């Protein structure tokens, strides 16, 4: 069982890194090029990563092809939206209250929310 756990968290991490590239890319385009609010831009980036991450995690990380796609996506989205709320709250606290650089804060927050998403998805989404 520990080998499966180790493999899944590594795969989840790889998928997460791909999602992070998508997240940062969309956030940067929205914030820097489209001049949207940084928190709205962050939300768009996060949502783009969620869609990507759902499909890769469903089929590759958790090999979960037997479940109802729509129901499973709804669960994944619920976990992700909870993660987004945590993401934005921590980002706000780091940027506004601790005066940490936005992108450095975003990087730290993504790392923290990773653990939330992984464990809740194992228990709730892909069980």
Secondary structure, DSSP 8 states (H G I E B T S, - for coil): -HHHHHHHHHHHHHHHHHHHHHHHHHHHIIIIIS---HHHHHHHHHHHHHHHHHHHIIIIIS--TTS-HHHHHHHHHHHHHHHHHHHHHHHHIIIIIS---HHHHHHHHHHHHHHHHHHHIIIII--
